[in-house]
Amino acid sequence: MAEQLIEAKNLKKYFPVNKGLFGRKKSYVRAVDGVSFSIFKGETLGLVGESGCGKSTTGRIIMRLLAPTEGEIRFNGKDISRLPDHQLRELRKELQMVFQDPYASLNPRMTVGEIIAEPLVVHRTATGKERDKRVQELLELVGLSSYHANRYAHEFSGGQRQRIGIARALALHPKLIVADEPVSALDVSIQSQVLNLMQDLQKELGLAYLFISHDLSVVEHISDRVGVMYLGRIVEIAEKDDLYDKPLHPYTQALLSAVPVADPRIRKERIILEGDIPSPSNPPQGCSFHPRCKSCMDICKTTVPELKESEPGHFTACHLYG
Amino acid sequence: MDNKLLEIENLKTYFFTDSGRVPAVNGVDLFIREGETLGIVGESGCGKSVTSLSVMRLLAHTPGRVVDGSIRFAGMDLLSLPESKMREIRGNEIAMIFQEPMTSLNPVYKIGDQIGEAVRLHLKYDKKKARERVIQMLKLVGIPRAEEIVDEYPHQLSGGMRQRIMIAMAMSCEPKLLIADEPTTALDVTIQAQILDLMRKLKEERGTAIMLITHDLGVVAEMCDRVVVMYAGKVVEEADVFDIFENPKHPYTQGLLHSIPKLRRKTERLQSIPGNVPTPGNMPSGCKFAPRCSHAMDVCREQEPDLLQIASGHRCRCFLYQNDLAKEA
């Protein structure tokens, strides 16, 4: 098997919420509540889930934009979860991020050339002509032209802006890119352009992606393995084909059946989930999915199921497969 | 079932801005039969939302104006109606639900008062009767604890619940036509499934016609009887839902269908449409899709094709099929 690039062990992130007079009584939003996974070199791990499930927070912890409350992140075997700031900066060469909103994540006062060159400036890896040359290279790599370097972000369309964001992320030859909903803000005809670009870059540069999205079809298309999150936990993680062909967790089954299929001949039987996602500040006892689960048993109401390997390479956190 | 409830002909809605005239809707023709669900598909800026706002005559507070065309609804010419008459139709015979349920509900009024307003205005119910009607509607759209929710405020509800409130409000006067502009785009998939299920049920029970505006082809396939594909302010293709998905004719429709990843269809590489959607201020001459079209011919860059019938119930705006017609004729 390929080499492990990053390993997350039992990551937790609790955000404090002040309550009561003078904010003395503290409670916590458990945004991420015990997440473990690993990403291998050159692979794409997809992370899917609905809003509030903690997938973006997980991405930000991996990037060390947030410090985990508990748990460990190993990058190339080294624990990075408690690194001091000056060492973090070195690490950021290897870990880069692409954001959802290409309108908000590019500085409107900088030219595209300056935006892409900024990581090179910050990390002092290239200066003068060399830097300009690298910017040209990057622009061409993502399918833009070198004359675009002197323009401003507002002159570009959404898809082109996302290409700029990708070029910036690639500037320092990273090994892992955390892409948080990179195509969600784009029109469908543009989405496929950006997805294809990301796949080409992966092949060419041997990148690993942590691809975070709510769109199950997009995640299926781009990922090698997929993790499904619900209320701060991974409920199921497996090779893509295993997960989509044979989802084990009742939540994954419901999620997959809820996706509308672009084929009018298929009127599929749908598992309609009752109710809404509970609040992460007050998650249900036991398995957090049990109030909406049709296979709920007594044990589910009291005991949190562990993520266990129910079939080779196929992990599920559900008492049905205990 | 061939009664046309809504018929739009050559609708042109332009926005008059400081930087000039922007033709957002530039000659739209479409119709909706009674009890039918029509899907309007297209990417951002294609004019699908402006079309619906034109029908509702909700452009008064924007720089937009309908400059040409006609909109006929149940025998009435909506564009020439006085505003007072239009107010009787809006919310009563044609109702609308929007993408963002939070911004479409008034945060300082209770749920019951907001839904009740339409009922009291249009159905002339008194306060008590209106409240009963509201509770009945809330139950219909599957809201638990309806008797309590009536007295709550929108912020106390989740996104899916708010969208149910919007649907309850829209359906409370039993409209003949429901315009739903991206009704599930802001919702999670499991909640989307609930809302689509509800809309389908309401349509079957009450025979409401639905104009469903969306960019999600999956939603179209599941909900619609007929589909209109828009590009750059015009209808480029119109057909029943099976023809659109199985026998798409316009290169744009084909490109759109090929560029979406589909569950369990192992596609190595997605096809994509090169280039970008043209901005309204920067329209190409001739066919608006020609610069991105792999079949573009010389004629496409010079002339604009018409929306012509190519088969029964199937219309397409493309020269590829018009030569065939010319040969036959």
Interface residues (C-beta under 8 A of the other chain):
Chain A: E50 S51 S157 G159 Q160 D187 V188 S189 I190 Q191 S192 Q193 L195 N196 Q199 H214 L216 S217 V218 E220 H221 Y244 D245 A254 L255 L256 S257 A258 V259 P260 V261 A262 D263 P264 R265 I266 R267 R270 I272 L273 D276 I277
Chain B: E43 S44 S158 G160 M161 D188 V189 T190 I191 Q192 A193 Q194 L196 D197 H215 D216 L217 G218 V219 V220 A221 E222 C224 V241 F242 F245 G255 L256 L257 S259 I260 P261 K262 L263 R264 T267 R269 L270 Q271 S272 I273 P274 N276 V277
